[in-house]
Amino acid sequence: MKIEFVFNIGDPVIVTQIERPGRVQALTKNHNGEQYQIIYWADGKRSVEWLYDWELKAAAAGEDDV
């Protein structure tokens, strides 16, 4: 079975809850569904979180400055 993810490793995204740019670092599919490990900066701190596709949107040109 082939798994199709919405985003791929290295894709620039926006974390919608905080409107911060980030990048996809890793992908996983488990009992919780498909998730994306995202690296983003907020308040001068680098953060890494596992998020669902509904918590992300594709970054438009110029929005991908992580």
C-alpha positions as CSV (number, residue, x, y, z in Angstrom):
1,M,0.0,0.0,0.0
2,K,1.4,3.4,-1.0
3,I,0.8,6.3,1.4
4,E,0.2,9.8,-0.1
5,F,1.1,12.6,2.2
6,V,-0.2,16.2,1.6
7,F,3.3,17.7,2.4
8,N,6.7,16.3,1.7
9,I,10.0,16.6,3.6
10,G,11.5,20.0,3.1
11,D,8.2,21.7,2.1
12,P,7.7,25.2,3.5
13,V,4.4,25.4,5.5
14,I,2.6,27.8,7.8
15,V,1.6,26.6,11.3
16,T,-2.0,27.9,11.2
17,Q,-2.6,28.3,14.9
18,I,0.3,30.7,15.3
19,E,0.7,31.9,11.7
20,R,4.4,31.0,11.8
21,P,6.5,29.7,8.8
22,G,8.1,26.2,9.3
23,R,9.5,23.3,7.3
24,V,8.5,19.7,7.2
25,Q,11.3,17.6,8.7
26,A,9.7,14.1,8.9
27,L,6.6,12.2,8.1
28,T,4.8,9.4,9.9
29,K,1.6,7.4,9.7
30,N,0.5,5.5,12.8
31,H,-2.6,4.7,14.8
32,N,-3.3,8.5,15.1
33,G,-3.1,9.0,11.3
34,E,-0.6,11.0,9.1
35,Q,1.5,13.5,11.0
36,Y,4.3,15.9,10.0
37,Q,7.2,16.9,12.1
38,I,7.6,20.7,11.7
39,I,10.5,22.9,12.6
40,Y,9.6,26.5,13.3
41,W,10.8,29.6,15.2
42,A,8.7,31.5,17.7
43,D,9.7,34.1,20.3
44,G,13.4,33.5,19.5
45,K,13.1,29.7,20.2
46,R,13.4,26.9,17.7
47,S,10.5,24.4,18.1
48,V,9.9,21.0,16.7
49,E,6.4,19.5,16.9
50,W,4.3,16.7,15.3
51,L,1.3,18.2,13.6
52,Y,-1.6,17.1,11.5
53,D,-2.3,18.4,7.9
54,W,-5.3,20.3,9.2
55,E,-2.9,22.3,11.4
56,L,-0.8,23.4,8.5
57,K,-1.2,25.2,5.2
58,A,1.2,25.4,2.3
59,A,3.4,28.5,2.4
60,A,3.0,31.0,-0.4
61,A,6.0,32.6,-2.1
62,G,7.7,34.9,0.4
63,E,6.0,33.2,3.4
64,D,8.6,30.4,3.7
65,D,11.4,32.3,5.6
66,V,11.9,29.9,8.5
